[in-house]
């Protein structure tokens, strides 16, 4: 059912709230909240708390392994919306590749640059700006209950969040969850994501000697980089299919609604090619979206060892290591995947290669594409953007969504202010001013639709 035209705020109506939100964003970007290095996390949590309390939220702070977890609540009404965001960011390095200081929000053209401008401080303040606007349109009242959970550990795998959600399930009850990210295409079409892949991050390590050797000994001493290369090559075939026995046994088949959603998605290869000059793809164009949404994969993140500087050095390295990540789909279990990997390496004759688990693993999760909450989000998106959203059953990325689906039983929808050229996690991270403004407007429309019981 289309949302009533009379209920939709105009861009002009919301302009003051957009500008106030961008001032909030500049203030938050200035906090160097790099969780990997444990920088300024309590200070950033305190700044987020001040912003929330200024809008009438009651905020409770809980300790996490790395950073405080905030739970906020405001408003009254028959419906409850849970919002999830995070205030930590990725490291800014390499610093020399930034065109402006990473922790100073800088506007150039229609883009605003800074670490966290998109992921995830921009998302947080756009939603806070929407709540301010809803209150102003409703005589100062928030006409539904909003519960907000904001953590500072997302960029290091959210090690505290799963247990926290399980232990605080009653405190986080809601009718649906608005997740921390989403994006808009270059032509202004909103992209709605309904799931995230799980992730396992690992190192494979191999050592054959106490020190590097002269390369003349390569005829009689095994080279650890050769062994690592052979081990890695055994993990997947040329088409990208993981070759570990038992790896696919628990993969849940996509539902009919999920398949229909993917069938309606447009070509994604051309925009990737044009934006990032990608020269080689896996699979053909027709299966691109299906692979991205439903296929588990293994990635080589880095291969390290031996000599890598200018010129040659005839050395046989003593050791080397490879960094890997697995992206998983429902119902794969990260711990089982690690066990299967160890068994596979041993069976292939690589039992001497050490498997080291990094950070915390995350389970995959996916909301049904035909959930009623998703229908409300889709209607709000179409009303604001004037176009039906592209609906992705799963992002190719990962995050702690499984705890919300498993412990809270909530439908989760992911829609935000990102863009294809937003360089999230890279130098010159940015948002488009128009997307921030549209994100605020979408937040107003969604919150008011939920308050009306739609």
Steps between C-alpha positions, in 0.01 A plus 500: 500500500658837400567740785266804503654796317389735777722315749821560305730783611663709228873553462449865593317398820796289605786729393565637853518147639737390223736789569492435875575134429803592291630715785459199731689290246792743490520478878500119504748459213749698710511211751767252385301197615717229343404178677788298353735734689263575792517873436249746649225242548371611845516863385295423190247300699460803727447730200235267356332486842481880515334516156242239600423651838447839336212342306338348809653152489578314817845350441654207686867416452640148535863387485617306195823313439632789291255791532181603682163379372219757514130418528263796462122531514245775432142547385168330563260317273365161399797424273868468591791544260849379591787684328854360485806716434867511596730791582840338432682542171773338295862621525570798277825367350650545248482866597679624188212386279249735665429826316392669824552421872313175578355623828378836367168487313585677173254594227618497138237533234198293604701261718600514865823321584625355828556173681158385621312746277316198362597205718342554741484845654317645201238228525454564873459877478268480197265287711532732797414792270190309385391450861538875567283573198232247604482660843467846347217375274323344800500785753823385661391137551649186350189299402657156522754336725855507365762278653855555383807281548831658404830317540866588451636161393342435160821561304679230703227239467260602781651258756265612779175545313366146454507415870374849588194469276423156643527628858301820436233360268212641708657846493529487120157365406346669195283445193788539257861612477646774280860396437805720478564531127355510150564684178365696205598444136644779283156550341334541841351152545503376861656164574343298782697212653338227709795295617872472556746223437692351788876533519801302621843670492811281516872480442678200353859490625789285382859486632781274376810647669615731779635757254495580129730285288701549181275422204749243373354273768166505316597170341501324836296714743127552463388859441222613737353733239463213254320299766270787586428564131411135447285493813310811395455369147329191643225708668304607188475430130546741211131599512520602867324193643637392838642148474519405869303175557183563701522879464168531316307238699317753721428766236133597512330515162357847420123534529273574205462860624879535519542364148233736367675794665832410340339444161373860508843650572679691224847445358761564769816419305501808280487752790780309677706497184450870435560611861797279589630386157449134590663292226401144596176360642403156625194345338302654218285812511176302530607335827677801654221597741424142600867438585529827691187433710509125553850360438751437782859578405860496621723804437876551516551832680879500492801275427812577703854371530848527363647801319279768344716808457673635188722272298565138584614317808571133446352370820296199604261640765484333838130564534194661349133557566178558312197693623162356400135573557200278439163666426222267610127469432215359714529243667878461501676495837835685523648251748407208276659672201829535691485131595434400139792714382739334744385155390534593134855630540603187690346275232686692228835451674517847654467396864809705585329824399368679807144639491467809722157650562483881495251734668152369571301307242147595398206284401300578186140619517217586261147645538228357272436731205122469552499606870232766578760734654695485175185599310465814715864592440460446125193727489682774691798477266286522188311798643823692570714407201221472242634161392449146617804392701739233384459222757804284580433190713856532626790737486831348403641654818479388860381628836339386826145466367466134602463586869200724425332237284579209732458649850238767430312340209488837323467574131797717403511752214813682389458836330726803524698776336797322339600528134697295249794741505489548878838331561390348829804363691730675249660845478257779406193332650203718410126554472295704256313795648185398307514148646531632854196724446300215345602273787359747752176522300474122478548474877212741559270314262587158645463607863163666437374203298591264784336734751176479296520120514583453131 
